[in-house]
Amino acid sequence: MAALRGSIEKKVEILKKKLTKFEKARIIGLRALELSLGAPPLIPISQNGGRINTIEIARQEVKKKILPLIIGRRMPDNTYVYTPLSELEIED
């Protein structure tokens, strides 16, 4: 049982450092919705005479880690760990 707990703790430590694909998708969707409802973008955008893709703007904001968000994660012992987006590793 102690060996199992140790392996779970190692996985939890790894998860604390990386943004999961599910968290990333949720953040991008949430931010794209905000942008479509009129929220100002946090990155400079160029308007090439066409429509602005809010999803692409949201992806760039997440990639640059400039969104002021805190990610809350429930741990196996039912406690929560809160980590700012700026401190997490984001994979493309």
TITIMI-992157 format. One record per residue (C-alpha): residue number from 1; x, y, z. Coordinates in Angstrom, 3 decimals. Example, Ala and Ser with C-alpha at 12.3 -4.5 7.8 and 13.67 -1.06 7.14 Angstrom:
residues 2
+-----+----------+----------+----------+
:  nr :       xx :       yy :       zz :
+-----+----------+----------+----------+
:   1 :   12.300 :   -4.500 :    7.800 :
:   2 :   13.670 :   -1.060 :    7.140 :
+-----+----------+----------+----------+
***
This chain:
residues 92
+-----+----------+----------+----------+
:  nr :       xx :       yy :       zz :
+-----+----------+----------+----------+
:   1 :    0.000 :    0.000 :    0.000 :
:   2 :    2.871 :    2.373 :    0.786 :
:   3 :    4.418 :    1.710 :   -2.645 :
:   4 :    1.112 :    2.573 :   -4.317 :
:   5 :    0.832 :    5.806 :   -2.348 :
:   6 :    4.386 :    6.740 :   -3.358 :
:   7 :    3.662 :    6.206 :   -7.052 :
:   8 :    0.465 :    8.264 :   -6.795 :
:   9 :    2.369 :   11.092 :   -5.116 :
:  10 :    4.960 :   11.076 :   -7.924 :
:  11 :    2.216 :   11.305 :  -10.553 :
:  12 :    0.556 :   14.129 :   -8.627 :
:  13 :    3.843 :   16.068 :   -8.529 :
:  14 :    4.170 :   15.711 :  -12.311 :
:  15 :    0.556 :   16.798 :  -12.835 :
:  16 :    1.066 :   19.875 :  -10.692 :
:  17 :    3.593 :   21.164 :  -13.222 :
:  18 :    1.798 :   20.494 :  -16.528 :
:  19 :   -1.415 :   21.805 :  -17.987 :
:  20 :   -3.481 :   18.835 :  -19.176 :
:  21 :   -5.056 :   18.806 :  -22.635 :
:  22 :   -8.493 :   18.902 :  -20.997 :
:  23 :   -7.648 :   21.974 :  -18.926 :
:  24 :   -6.129 :   23.637 :  -21.986 :
:  25 :   -9.242 :   22.948 :  -24.090 :
:  26 :  -11.526 :   24.312 :  -21.394 :
:  27 :   -9.455 :   27.473 :  -20.938 :
:  28 :   -9.288 :   28.126 :  -24.695 :
:  29 :  -13.041 :   27.597 :  -25.047 :
:  30 :  -13.808 :   29.862 :  -22.111 :
:  31 :  -11.492 :   32.609 :  -23.345 :
:  32 :  -12.797 :   32.362 :  -26.939 :
:  33 :  -16.332 :   32.818 :  -25.605 :
:  34 :  -15.247 :   35.880 :  -23.618 :
:  35 :  -13.588 :   37.348 :  -26.720 :
:  36 :  -16.663 :   36.703 :  -28.870 :
:  37 :  -18.777 :   38.537 :  -26.296 :
:  38 :  -16.563 :   41.623 :  -26.552 :
:  39 :  -13.731 :   41.133 :  -24.060 :
:  40 :  -10.546 :   42.900 :  -25.180 :
:  41 :   -7.700 :   40.627 :  -26.332 :
:  42 :   -4.578 :   40.613 :  -24.158 :
:  43 :   -2.244 :   40.252 :  -27.148 :
:  44 :   -1.830 :   42.604 :  -30.110 :
:  45 :   -3.842 :   41.437 :  -33.096 :
:  46 :   -3.672 :   42.415 :  -36.751 :
:  47 :   -6.887 :   42.830 :  -38.667 :
:  48 :   -6.340 :   41.786 :  -42.251 :
:  49 :   -9.679 :   43.064 :  -43.442 :
:  50 :  -11.398 :   39.874 :  -42.353 :
:  51 :  -12.943 :   38.391 :  -39.279 :
:  52 :  -10.844 :   37.753 :  -36.217 :
:  53 :  -10.610 :   34.123 :  -35.126 :
:  54 :  -11.299 :   34.216 :  -31.381 :
:  55 :  -10.115 :   30.638 :  -30.889 :
:  56 :   -6.707 :   31.426 :  -32.372 :
:  57 :   -6.400 :   34.542 :  -30.195 :
:  58 :   -7.289 :   32.443 :  -27.135 :
:  59 :   -4.687 :   29.811 :  -28.113 :
:  60 :   -1.993 :   32.477 :  -28.404 :
:  61 :   -2.947 :   33.980 :  -25.027 :
:  62 :   -2.694 :   30.561 :  -23.368 :
:  63 :    0.595 :   29.793 :  -25.126 :
:  64 :    2.096 :   33.091 :  -23.906 :
:  65 :    0.720 :   32.448 :  -20.382 :
:  66 :   -0.705 :   35.947 :  -20.059 :
:  67 :   -4.188 :   35.017 :  -18.878 :
:  68 :   -4.680 :   35.786 :  -15.184 :
:  69 :   -6.163 :   32.389 :  -14.340 :
:  70 :   -5.681 :   30.000 :  -11.453 :
:  71 :   -6.213 :   26.294 :  -12.087 :
:  72 :   -7.797 :   24.316 :   -9.235 :
:  73 :   -7.158 :   20.575 :   -9.135 :
:  74 :   -8.636 :   17.980 :   -6.802 :
:  75 :   -6.022 :   15.600 :   -5.439 :
:  76 :   -6.529 :   11.913 :   -4.522 :
:  77 :   -6.923 :   12.822 :   -0.835 :
:  78 :   -9.805 :   15.227 :   -1.727 :
:  79 :   -7.772 :   18.372 :   -1.125 :
:  80 :   -7.365 :   21.044 :   -3.780 :
:  81 :   -4.184 :   22.488 :   -5.242 :
:  82 :   -4.403 :   25.909 :   -6.884 :
:  83 :   -1.746 :   26.880 :   -9.429 :
:  84 :   -1.539 :   30.031 :  -11.579 :
:  85 :   -1.524 :   29.389 :  -15.322 :
:  86 :    1.767 :   31.270 :  -15.600 :
:  87 :    3.540 :   28.603 :  -13.498 :
:  88 :    2.385 :   25.593 :  -15.544 :
:  89 :    4.162 :   23.954 :  -18.478 :
:  90 :    2.067 :   24.145 :  -21.630 :
:  91 :    2.668 :   21.732 :  -24.493 :
:  92 :    1.663 :   22.611 :  -28.057 :
+-----+----------+----------+----------+
***
